[in-house]
């Protein structure tokens, strides 16, 4: 419980906390929920910023099953159907490999911020949340992602509201 509170305290925005709280409530007393525990209608306000990744025969073969409409703006192209190993991560390849490897091996939620999350998107900072899902309660076989981006330098010291920043990214 203490580690859950510490993790939650690190989340930057109210929206991240709400997505995390929903994921946690779906898990009930388990380590992580299954995809079938999630109700898209309960998350409808966050769907444009959500990705669902299927972990198949290893991380390079993991496939983005679906990507919300604003996720395309963040990455600059449609991710749905793409393998993680095929994305042009550029100098961030090692960073993202480590994130997904830790999530899958440790079955823990992760969060962070990265400037230039992918090649040709160096002008944005991505605030990301990665939440493991498991059909058998033990092995991570899907990842629920919540991403939002802001132009570099746009973060204010006060609590950030995603809705304030989304327009700046799209302009």
ABEGO torsion letter per residue (X at the ends): XAAAAAAAAABABAAAAAAAAAAAAAAEABABBBAAABBAAAAAAAAAABBBBBBBAEAAABBBABBBAAAAAAAGBBABGBBAAABBAEAAAAAAAAAAAAAAAAGBBBBBBBBGABBGAAABBBBBBBBBBBAAGABBABBBBBBBBBBBGABBABBBBAAAAAAAAAX
